Every structure is written in C-alpha cells, then in structure tokens.
Amino acid sequence: MVKDSQLDQMAADMSLARQRPSFDVKLMSTFLVGDEESFKEREEGRAILENEPLFDKEPLVFMSREERLRHGIKVATRLIELWEEHAWSPDQFAAAVKNVDMMTPVTLHYGAFIPVILNQGTDEQVQEWIGAALSHTIIGCYAQTELGHGSNVGGLMTTATFDKHSDEFVLHSPSLAAAKWWIGGLGVMSTHAVVQAQLIIDGKNYGPHIFVAPIRSLENHKPLPNILVGDIGPKAYGGFSSMDNGYLLFKEHRIPRKNMLMKFAKVDKNGVYRPPVHSKLSYGSMVKLRAGMVSEAGWKLGQAATVAIRYCTVRRQFQPANLNKADAPTDAPESQVISYSGLQHRLFPLISVAYGLIITGFSVNRLFDEMTEQLASENATLLPQVHVLTCGLKSWGTRRSCDGIEECRKAMGGHGYSAFSGLSDLFASYIPSNTYEGDNWILTQQVARFLVKELGRLANGKEISASTSYLARLASGDTSSSFRVSKVEQLTDLNVQVDLFATRAARVAFELGQALQSGRAWSDLNVECWNASVAHTEYTVMRAFADKVEEVKKDQFAPIHDTLKMLCDLFAVSNIVGVSQASFLATQTVHAADLPVINELYRSLLHRISKQAIPLTDAFGFSDKNLGSALGRHDGRAYEALWEAVQKNPINQEKWQQETYETIIKKLLHRNNSAEPVEKAKL
C-alpha cells in the first residue's frame, strides 16, 4: 500500500493523545472491572482468546444471517472447549464470554436458564438440573414472552394444568397468541426451557409459575412429540443475527410434577397448593437479568465512545478557523475533528455516562446479592426496592446507551455508516435492550407507582426506603425555591450536585402525586411517570457516582480520585445543561439566570476532558479485536485498516464480478445490440 504523510500523521496524533495522561490508565482499568483479580483474569483470558481466529469480528459483516447463526454456534462450542481445556472458573468463563463480545445461541443458557433454576429451584432440583446444564448435556433457555403478551406477565396464556392421576403437569398453548416468542436460544439450540405458565389446579388459576420443560430429544435433537418449535427469523437492522430467537407451541405436553420449580410455591401429589411467603418472590429471576443490564449499558456505551473518540482524534477536516489563510503554508495540517466544540459536546458527556453506569452497577450488584441472601430464607424485604431500582436503571441506562451509540456513529461522519466502523452491529444488537426484560416505558410506570406509594407513606408519617429518602425534603413544603449559582465552585461540590438531583427528583414525584390527587387517571399520566422515573434514576446514578468518588479516597484507587471527580462533575453538569435542562428549570431546581455560570463550568470540563479523552476510553480496556472496528484502531491507522477491510469484500473478487456481469449486467448493457450504435442513438 502506498504510504503518505497523512497516514503517518494519524498515527502520530493518536500517539500524542496518549502522552502524559493525568492518571494511571491501568489502575483505572482495574477499577472499572472491580479489582485486581478480575483485571488479571480478563487479561489472561484475552491472551488465550485473541489467538483464536474464530473470534475475529471482521469476517462477520460479509456473512448471511444463516452463516452468522452457524458461526455463533461454533463460537459457543469453542468457548466451552476452552473453558474445559483451561479449567476456568465460572467467573473466568464469564469474563471470556464478555471478552469475545459475540452473542451466541447459548447466551441465555448462562444468563437466564441456569440462574432461574438456581434462584427458584429446590436443592433437589438444582442438583438434578444444574450439573447437566454446566456440563452442557442439556442447553436451556427462558420462555416467558408470548406472541400475544410481553410486559403483561399476568396475562400469559400458556397453561400448566395439574393431572393428579398421573402426577404430571400438562403444558398447553390454547391459541396461536399463546406461542412463546422471541425466546433466545430456542430456535435451534435449546434442549430444555424454563417456562412461565399459568398454574391450573382443579380448574383454579394460581397465576404464572415456572416449569422446566424438555423441548428436543437428547438423542437426535428433534422436537419432542406435542412440541412445535422453530426460529422466528431475521431481526431489525440485521441485529441478533447469531442468536436463534425462537417460537414454541405446546400441544398438551406432559412433564413430571417435580419439573415445577418449587423453592417458594409448591404443589404436592394431591394437588394441594402452598403459595410463597411473598407473592413476588418469583420476580427475583427477572430482577437478576435487569440488574446485569446496568453495567452492561455502560460497557456498550464505552465501546462506542472508544471507537468514535479514537477516530475523531485522527480524522482531520478543514483548516483552523483562526488561521490566517494568506500566511498559512499550503501543506498546513487540517484541524482534528475532536478539537471542535460541537464534537466534544456530543461525545465527552457520554464518557461520564458510561463510567456512571458501570459504577452504579457495582452498587446494584451488591444490593442484589444482599436481596438474594434474603430470598433464600423467603425474606422479601428488599425485593420491592431492588425491583424498582433495576426497573428505573434498566429503562434509563439502555436508552441513554443506545442513543449514545447512535450519536457516536453520527459524530464519525460518513465513514461511521460503514459496517467496518464496528458501531452498526453494536447498535443493531443492543437497540432491542430498550424492550427486552421489560419495555422501557412500562418499567417507568413501575418506578412511578413505587414513588407514589412512598409519597403516601411519607404523608402518613411512615418510614420510607433509603432509595427515596430524598422525598423527605418535601415535608418542609418548599417545592419551588431555586438553588442560586454565583460561581462555578459551588457546582463542583459533590453534596451540592447530589442535592440538586435529589431536589429535582422530589419535585417531579410531587408533581405526579398532585396530578393523581387532582383526579387525573393513571392511564393519562404515562409521560409524567416517565419523567418521575428519569429524575429518580438520574438521582440514583448521581448518588452512586458521588459516593464512589468519596469512597476511592480511602482505598487503593485513591490515585485516580481526581479523574473520577472530574467525570462525576461532567455527569452532573452535562445533565443539568443538556438532556435534563428542561426538567431542572421546570421544577425551579435551577434558576434560568444561572445557566451562563453553569455553562461556564461545563465548557471548562469539556476542555479538561479533551486532554484525557483517549486515556479515559483506553481505560475501558477494549482491544482491537473486542471493538471489531477499522476506524477505532488503537494505533490510529484508521484509513489503512478500512482499506484492508474493503479488500476482503467478496464483491471485489474477480469471480463474483465476472459471474454477475455474465448473468445480469451483460444483458443490460447489450439489450439493444440490434439497434443503431449508442453514439448515434437519440438520448
């Protein structure tokens, strides 16, 4: 390939952007993955994985959907082989799966099937099923959503009717609308499913319960009698192409009584039903899935930000605006795209959001583990709080992450639309997170209902949860006074930042309560519910971020405290003057006259971040293979990588072009051979 100075300049720009970071990048990477042991496991696993050609992302863009699905099965198989070859622990295997960053048909085997059995099964059931699942003698999925019902779990139509005479449950899909649909891993791969179905005993419906159902023969993998199962086909934007989302219809499919997961609810051989101590204990499995999505949203956004900021660092367009054109040398370099304030405004706050989500994920996981310990003894005290916490964070986090990924693509200009940017597949495969595990708009109503209940408890002098303690400030009756900002230093105080987000969240919740008291129907308050959930969740992230910044002062991560504080400041201020400005102004939490001062701090933070943007994204720890992006190359040689990727395009191969010419193009070009010569034809 011909070399030129522009290509070398790109590599030099990237190298310069990494010089003299203000923090220890490796220490920050260690912080983001949790601890030194997790960091070591990631790096050791990566050294193994990156020697596996099967895990290269570059060839995927040329594959059909059928080829991608088959490739996904091969990836899953190879990962399992490596697990066994290297005797990885479950955590090491999970780290390897994250490192490969390819969705496969067994993703939900580990993410849902196994966790649901562990959380909802008795000791005997765990012993029966988990050993087989971990040895991959069976592969499972989680069959909840139906063609006719998604968010409304209570309305699921699949039934599990108890037959006392045979001591069996009869699984049945009473209509086409009852077909299980969208079930990841079901279309081709799974041999078993954990199934949500309405429990029917002696004609009485006890609501949805969970059952383990064999789906395919363990001998030849064919569907069992009375089972209709298959793949639902391609998804939007070509996303999830390596995942076999499937459908499932039961025709009076019989399973033993012991296949109902009975850790909490129980049915004996006489058909006597014993309900769980708490009616929502089975929600624990759904909460787990959403809990894991909090930090995932941060990592996905971090992946996109890494690619976009690297590319915008080496991409140059236009001469500097302050350059005297008459005096400028003809070979003066153009400006780095990342130097433009518009790009900094679009990209740098996304770094703070990614860090904020990852940090909030730490606290969510700790609370989830505490809740799990409680649930083991049938204590559901924390369940409502964790349920609402994960509802809000899943809704807010996936939306901000998906919007951010698309903003990163747009910030990269025309080349961002190339599949070789690595962002098209990332977006296509992550965008459904807005709807799976609970539609984002529906989840915000769950948060809003909880907030209204908390307002009622507060009004009646009862104790409210720690997560909504900010509502107590409403007791003073002050719902309109603004925090006045006279100098930027006020807004760099963590306590002030948290107080601002808390005040705004309390007032938005108060407005929702007032609307209900005025007689407006709940169904007419969807937007108000959304606003209350967003305000509550942004407070939650702000609180977690600020707490972590204070916490690291006292541990091994103290050297990165100042950098985390800078990111925390940017998260706070970018929300106040950016995406949530209207809410802060409408609730009179912030005074409009103070926006110039707040914007002054915002611009200052963008300037500070600009000097550290590459190290901050390097700290996410993505390798070039993780990113699968020609434009986000670590060494900055984006154009060379893009050229090399394009040369592998099958369409550019002589055989393809010749066949296409002979069978199609030739007919078009020579269709009028019997007519007068082209140069004389009348146009």
N, C-alpha and C positions, 0 to 999 in steps of 0.2 A: 504494500500500500504506500502511496505517495505521502510523505510527511511534509508538514508545513508548520510555520511558526504559530499559527492559531491553535493547532492541536497541542503543541507544547505549552502554549500559554494557558490552556485549560488545565493541564496537569499542574502547572506552576501555581495557578490560582487556588486549586484545591490544597496543595501543599502549604501555601501561605496561610490559608484559612485555619489550618490545624496548628500553626505555630503559636507557642506561648499561650495555651489555654489557661484560664484563671482558676482552674480546678483540676483535680486528678480524675481523668476520664475513666480509668479502670475502677477507681473507688466508686464513682457514680454508677457505673455498670453493675457493680456488686450490690450497691444499694437498691437499684431497680429490680434486680432478681430476688432480693431478700436478704441474702447472707453469702459469706464466702464459700460455704459448701455448695450452695445452689449454683453459684458462679462457676466453681470448679467443675461441677457435673455438666453444666452447659458446654463449657469449653472442651472437656474430654469427649463428650458425645459428638460435638461438632467435628472434631478431628477424625472421628470414625465415619460420620455421615458424609462428609464432603469428599470422600474417596469413592462414593457410590454414584456412578453415572446415572442410575435410575432416578435419583433425586434432583437432577438438573431441571430447572423450570423452562429453559429456553425452548426445547422442542415442543412444549405443550401447545403453544399458540398455533401450530400447524396441524394439530390433531382434531379429528371429528369428535362428536360427543361420545360415540361408541368407543372410539380409541381412548378417549380420556377416562372413561369409566373402567375399561380394562386395565389401563395404566394405573388407576387408583387402587385396584385390587392387587396389582403387582407391588406397588409401593407399600401397601399394608402388609403383604406377605413378607417382603424383605425386612421391614421394620421388626416384625415378630421374630424373624430368623436372627436378626442382630441382637434382639433382646435376649434370646436364648444363648447365642454364641458368647455374649459378653456378660451374661448373668447379671443384667441390670436389675436394680430395684424398681418397683413401680414408679417411684418419683423420677428415676433416671430415664425410664421409658417415656414417661410423660414429657420430660424435657426434650427427649429426642424427637417425639412427635411434633412438639412446638417448633423445634429447630428446622425440621423438614418443611413445615408450613404448607402441607398439601392435604386437602380434605380427602378422606378415603371412605369407602363403604363400611369400615369398622369404627369410624369416629364415635358414633353414639353407642357402640358396644361398651366402650370405656366411659363415655361421658354421661350415659343415661341408664343403660341396661344393668350394668354392674352396680352403680350407686343406688338405684332404686331397690334392687334386691337386698343390698346391704342395709339400707335405711328402713325398709318396710317388711323384710322377711324375719321369721323366727330364726333362732340359732340353727335349728334343723334344716330349714330352707336355705339358709346361707351355706351351710355345709354341703347340701345337695347340689346347688346350682353354681356357686362361685368357683369352686375348684374346676369344674368343667369349662366355665367361662374364661378363667385365667389360662387354662391350658389350650384354649381355642378348640376344644372338642365341640363346643357349640358357639355360635355367634348370635348376639341378640340385638334388639332394637327396642324403642319405646313407642308403643302405638296408642296415642291419645287422640290427636286431631282426626276429625271425620270430614267427609266431603261436605256435610251439611252443618257441622259445628266445629268451631275452633276455640275462640275465647270462652264461650259458654260451656264450661266443662260439665256443669249440672245438666245440660241439655243433651249430652251424648246419647246416642240411640242404640249402640251395641249393648246387648244384654248378656248376662251370665246367670242363667236360671238353675237353681239347685235341684237335683234329682235325688231324693232321699233313697230311692230303691237301689240305685247304682253307686251312690256316694260320689257323684260327679257333678260338675258344672257344665251346662250346655251353652257354649258361646254361639251367639246368633246375630246376624246383621238383618234386621227386619225390612230394610229398604236400601235402595241404591245410595240414598243420602247418608246411610249409616256406614258406608265403606270407610275404613281407615284410609287416610290420605296424607300425603306429604311425609310419610314416615321414613326418615333417613336410615339407610342400611337394609330396608325391607325389600326393595325392588328385585334384587339379585342375590344378595349375600346372606341375609339372616336365616338361621335355622329356628330361632325362637323369638318371641316378643313378650315384653311385659305390656299387658293390655288393660286400658281403662274401660270398664264396662259397668252398666247398671246391675247391681246385685238384686236378683229377684228370688224371694223365698216364699212359697205358698201364695203366690200372686201379689205379694207386697214388695214394693221397690224401696230398697235401702240406700239408693244413691250410688254414685260411682265408686268402685273399688278396683284393686289391681290384681291381675292374674298373670301367671306365666303360661304361655301357650306355645306348644311346638307348632311350627309352620311348615317346615320342609323335612323330608326324610334325611336321616343321618347316614343312610347308605348310598343314595343316589342324588340327593339334593332336590328331588322333585317335590312339588307341593303335596301335602298330605290330603287324603280324601276330605271333602267338605270344606276345602280352602281354595279361594280364588285370590291369587297374589301376582303382582307384576310391578313394573316400573311406570311412573306417571309421565315420563318424557322430559324433553328439554325445558329448562327454566329461563326466566327473563335475563336478557343481556348475555346469555350463554353461561351464566353463573352456575355453581354447584354441579358442573359437568362431570366431575369424577365421583359424585355422590348418587347412589341409586334410590332416590326418594320413591317410595312405593305406595301401592294401594293394597287393601286386604278386605275380603268379604268372607264372613263365616256362614256356613250352612249347617247349623246345629252341630257344631264341632265340640266333641266331648273331651274334657280334661279332668283329672282326678281332683277331688276336693282339696287335697294338700297343695294344689297349684295356686290357690288363692293366697296372696301374701298376707300373713296373719300376725304380724308383730303387734299390731294395735287392734284392729277389728278382727273378730273370729266367728267362724261358723262351725258347729260340731256336726257329727254324723247324723244327728236327729234334726238338723236344720235350725237349731237354736242359735240365734244371732247375738253376739256380745259386742256392743259398739265400743269404739275407742273412748278413752277418758276425755279427750278433747276432739270435737268433730273435725278439726282442721289438721290433725296430726299427719294425715297423708300428704299435706301440702309441702312437707319437708323436702321431698324429692324435687318438686318444681322450684322451690327456693334455691336449692343447690345449683341447678342449671343457671338460674339468673345471677346467683352470686358470682359464678365464674365468669360471667359476661362483663362484669365491671372492669376488671383489669384487662380483659381481652380487648375491650373497646379502646383502651389506652394504647395497647401494643399495636393494634391495627392502625390507629391514627399516627403513632410514632413511626411506623413503617412508611406510610405515605409521606409524612413530613421529611423523613430522611432522604427519600428519593427526590422530592421537589426542591428541598434546600440545597442538596448537592448539585442538582442540575442548574438551578438558578444562580449558583455560585460560579459555575464555569461558563454559563451562557452569557454572551456579551451582545448588546444591541444598542445602537445609537451612540453618538459622541456625547460626552458630559455636557449638560446644559450650560454650565458656567465656563466652557472652553471657548476661547476667542478663536473663531473659525479661521480668521485671516492669518493668525500666528501659529495655528496648530500644524504640526507635521502631518504629512499625508498618511503616514503609517501609524498614527497615534491609535492606541487600542480603544475600542468602544467600551461603554460602561458595562460593568457586571450587572445583570438583571437584578440580583439580590440587593443592590445598592439603592434601588428605587423604593421610596417610602410606601407606595401602594402595595408592592410585593411584601414588604416587611409587615404591613398591617394585615395582610391576608394570611401570612404563613406563621409568623412568630408566636401569636397567641395560641396557635394550635399546639405548639410545643408545650406550653404551660397546661393546656387541657389534657394532653396525653400524660404528662407527669402527674397531674392531679388525679386522673382516673386510676392510674397504677397505684398511687399512694392510697387513695380511698379504698382500692381493692384489698390492701393489707388489713385495714380495719374491718371491712366487711367479712373477710375470711376468718378473722379472729372471732367476731361475733357469731358467725355461722357455726364455727367449731364449738363455741360455748352452748349454742342452741342445740346442736346435735347431741351433746352430752346430756342436756336436759331431756330431750326427746327420748333418749334411751331408757329413761326411767319414767316415761309418759308424763313429763312435766313440760307443758307447752307455754310457759310464761313468756318466753322470748319470741315465740313464733310470730305473733301479730306484728311486733316491731320489726323483725328481720324480714318478714314478708313485705311489708310496706317499704322498708329501706331498699330492698332489691327491686321492687316494682319501679320505684322512682329512679333509681340509678340505672337500671336496665333501659328504661324509656329515654332518659336524658342522655346517657352515655352513648348508646348506639346511634341516636340521632345526631349528636354532635360529632361523633366519629365518622359516620357516613357522609355528612355534609362536609366535614373537613377533608376526607379523602377526595371527594369531587372537587373541592376548592384547590387542593394541591394539583390535581390534574389540569385544571384550567390555568393555574398560575404558571404551568410549564409551557403554555402556548400551544402551537400546532403540534409539536412533537409529543406532547402529553397524550394526544389521542391515539398514538401508536400503541399497539399491544406490547411493543418492546419497552415501553415506559415501566411496565410492571404494575401500573395502577388500574388498568382496565379490568384485569382478572381479580385484583384485590377488591375493587368496588363491586363488581358483579357478584362475587361470592359473599361479600359482607353486607350488602344492602338489605337482604332479607332478614337480617337481625332486627330490623325495625318491626317485624311482625311475628317471627317465631318466638316461642316461650312467652307469649302474651303480646298482643298488638299494643303498640306504644300508647295510643290514645285510650285504649281500655284500661291499661295499667295505671294511667294517671288518675282515673276515677277511683281506683282502689286507694291511692295515696290521699286523694281529696276526702274520701269518706272517713279515713282514719283521722285526718286533721279536724274534720267537723266533730267527730266523737271526742277528740282531745279538747276542743273548744268547749264542748258541753261539760266535760269533767272539770275543766278549769272554772267554768261559771258556777258549778255546784261545789266548789271548794275541794275537789278531789285531786289526788296526785296524778300528774301526767308523766309520760315516759321521758327518758333522758334525751331521746332524739328530737323531742318537740318542746324542750324546756324553754326555748326562746319565746313561746307563746305567752309565758308568764308576764312579759313586759306589757301585754295588753291590759293587765289588771289596773295599771295606772291611768288608763283611759286616754293616753296620748297616742293618737293614731294619725297625726298629721304633721308634727314638727319635723323640720329637716335638720340633718347634720350639716353644719356650715364648714366649708373648707377655705381657709385663708392662706395656707401654704402647703406645699406638696408633702412635707414631712409628716403631716397628720395622717395621710393615707398610707404611709409605709409602716404604720403601727399595726401589728397583727391583730391586736384586740379591737382596734377601730374597724379593720376590714371585716372581722367576724361579726362585730356589732351591726355594721351596715347590712350585711346579708341576712342577719337574724331579724333585724327590724323590718326590712322589706318583706321577708317571708311571713312574718307575723301579720303584717298589714294585708297581704294578699289573702291569707287564710281568713282574716277577719272580714274582708270584703265578700268572700264566698259565703261565710256564715250569715252575713247581713242579707245577702241575696236570697238565701233559703228562708230566713225569717220573714222576708217581705212577701213570701208566698210563691216565688218562682219555683217551677217544677225542676226536679233534679235533671230530667232529660233535657232541659233548656239551659243547663249550666256546663255543658261539655268544655267550652273554651275556658270558663272560669276555673274548672277543675284542672285543666292543662296548666294554666298559669300558676295555680297554687302548688301543683306538683313540681313544676320547674323551679319556682322560688325556693321551695323546701329542699329540693335536691341540690341546687347550687349552694345553698347554705351548708348542706351536708358535706359537699366536696370542699368548700372553703374552710369549714371547721376541721376536717381531716387533714387538709394541706397545712393549715396553720399549726395544728397540734404536732404534726410530724416535723415541721421546721424547728419547733421548740425542743422536741424530743432528741433530735440529732445533735444538739449542742452537748449532750451528756454521754454520747456513745462513740463508737469507732468511726462514725461518719461525720464527726464534728468538722473535719477539713472542708466538707462540701456544703456546710451550713449556709454560707453567704450566697452560693449559687442557687440553692433551693429557695432561699428567701427572695432572691430576685425573681425567680419563676412564680413564686406564690404571689408576689406583688403584681406581676403581669397578669396572672389569672384573675385577681380581684379587679384590677383597674380596667382590663380589657372587657370584662363583663359589664362593668358599670358604664363605660362609654361606648360599648359595642352592642353585642347581641341582646343585652337586657336593659339597655339605657331607658327605654320607654317605661319599663316596669319600675325602675328606681325613681324616675321622675313622677310617674302617675301616682305612686304611693307616697310621694313627697319625702322619701327617704333621703334623696339628694336634691339640692336646690339647683335649678337650671342656671342661675347666675354663677355657680361654682364650676361649671363644666370646663371653662377655659383653664382653670388651675389643674383640674383632674386630667385634662388632655395634655397639659404640660408634662405631668408625671408619666403619662402613657407614652409620649414621644421619647422621653428620656429613657424609659425602659426598653423601647424598641431599639434605640441606639446602642444600649449596653448589650442587649441580646445579639445584635448584629455582629459583634466581635467574637461571639461564642457560639453562634448558631451551628456550625459544623461539629465542634466538640460535643455540644449538647445532644445532637442527633447521633453522633458516633457512640455516645454512651448507651443508646438503646441496644447496641451490640449486634446489629444485623450484619451478616456477611453478604457478599455479592450474591452468593447462591440463595440465601434467605430472600433477598429482595427480588431476584429474578428480573433485574432492570438494567437495560443498557445505559439508560440516561442517569441512573443513580449509582454509577460505578464509584467505588471507593477511591480509585486513583484519579478520577476526574476526566478520564478519556472517553467521554460520552459519545462523541461523533464516531470515533473509531469502533467502539463497541456496537453502535447502531448499524454501521456499515457491515460489520462482520455478521451481525444477526440477519440482516436482509439477504446476504449472500447465501444463506441456508434455506431461503424460501423455495419450496418445490416448484413454484410457478416460474422461477427464474431458470429452471433446468431445461436444457435443450429438448429433452424427450417430451416434457409436458407441452412446451411451446409448439413443437412440431406436430404433435397429435392434435392439439387444439386448432392449429392452422389448417391441417388437412381435413378435419371433420366439421369445422364451423366457419372459421374466418375466410377460408378459400372460397366457400360458397357465396359469402357476402361480397367479396372483392371481385369475383368473376361472374356474378349473376347476369351481367349484361354483355357477355363476351360477343354475342352475335350482333349487338347494336354497334353504332358508329363509335370510333375511338373516343376515349374520355376527353382528350384535349379539344375535340370538336363538338362535344355534347353541349347542349344548351343547359346552363345551370339556372 
